[in-house]
């Protein structure tokens, strides 16, 4: 589970709307560094699925630049996604082995808690939760690793304060 990078606020540039919010220059830079960290971790991701909101599409695209592959948008991954919707999406990708889902808060933290039976995560922008999932049901998985954005950038070789 990957939360999108730092995005602009809903304001005049977006007509006050949430959907068209784009990553900021800082968000793009930090996501490239975080994606380089993901590449170093060699997580074996073979499928990247993303919310269709601009900031998630951009985030997933940056990750794919560094780990390979192409992100696939799915409207069901928009804000408000839950375990049932995620299962519906994943059923359409039966050959997927290791799936990265790029989405929003609080959905991602709720999914992690549901799948693990209570992992209390705070998914900051650019954070990555790696779960081993046996079944898409409550308590069907376990949290293998949690990477704050700064840690992903450090894995990529950036200075801690970057």
JODAPE-V909792 format. One record per residue. N is the residue number from 1. RES is the residue in three letters. PHI is phi in whole degrees, 0 to 359 (none if undefined). Layout:
N;RES;PHI
N;RES;PHI
//
This chain:
1;UNK;none
2;UNK;233
3;UNK;276
4;UNK;303
5;UNK;284
6;UNK;296
7;UNK;242
8;UNK;293
9;UNK;285
10;UNK;290
11;UNK;198
12;UNK;304
13;UNK;295
14;UNK;249
15;UNK;66
16;UNK;75
17;UNK;263
18;UNK;279
19;UNK;304
20;UNK;276
21;UNK;300
22;UNK;256
23;UNK;295
24;UNK;282
25;UNK;302
26;UNK;297
27;UNK;299
28;UNK;295
29;UNK;300
30;UNK;292
31;UNK;292
32;UNK;299
33;UNK;295
34;UNK;296
35;UNK;292
36;UNK;296
37;UNK;296
38;UNK;297
39;UNK;296
40;UNK;298
41;UNK;292
42;UNK;48
43;UNK;283
44;UNK;72
45;UNK;294
46;UNK;245
47;UNK;220
48;UNK;242
49;UNK;243
50;UNK;218
51;UNK;301
52;UNK;281
53;UNK;293
54;UNK;310
55;UNK;296
56;UNK;285
57;UNK;300
58;UNK;297
59;UNK;300
60;UNK;298
61;UNK;296
62;UNK;296
63;UNK;300
64;UNK;297
65;UNK;301
66;UNK;263
67;UNK;250
68;UNK;92
69;UNK;90
70;UNK;228
71;UNK;280
72;UNK;246
73;UNK;278
74;UNK;214
75;UNK;299
76;UNK;289
77;UNK;267
78;UNK;297
79;UNK;307
80;UNK;106
81;UNK;298
82;UNK;226
83;UNK;299
84;UNK;296
85;UNK;295
86;UNK;299
87;UNK;298
88;UNK;301
89;UNK;295
90;UNK;293
91;UNK;297
92;UNK;276
93;UNK;229
94;UNK;296
95;UNK;273
96;UNK;290
97;UNK;260
98;UNK;238
99;UNK;252
100;UNK;255
101;UNK;251
102;UNK;260
103;UNK;208
104;UNK;234
105;UNK;261
106;UNK;273
107;UNK;304
108;UNK;294
109;UNK;296
110;UNK;295
111;UNK;300
112;UNK;300
113;UNK;295
114;UNK;297
115;UNK;290
116;UNK;257
117;UNK;82
118;UNK;135
119;UNK;302
120;UNK;267
121;UNK;251
122;UNK;247
123;UNK;275
124;UNK;292
125;UNK;299
126;UNK;92
127;UNK;282
128;UNK;232
129;UNK;248
130;UNK;255
131;UNK;240
132;UNK;263
133;UNK;242
134;UNK;276
135;UNK;209
136;UNK;276
137;UNK;208
138;UNK;307
139;UNK;66
140;UNK;273
141;UNK;214
142;UNK;219
143;UNK;283
144;UNK;272
145;UNK;202
146;UNK;225
147;UNK;243
148;UNK;295
149;UNK;306
150;UNK;298
151;UNK;294
152;UNK;300
153;UNK;292
154;UNK;293
155;UNK;302
156;UNK;285
157;UNK;99
158;UNK;276
159;UNK;295
160;UNK;306
161;UNK;278
162;UNK;289
//
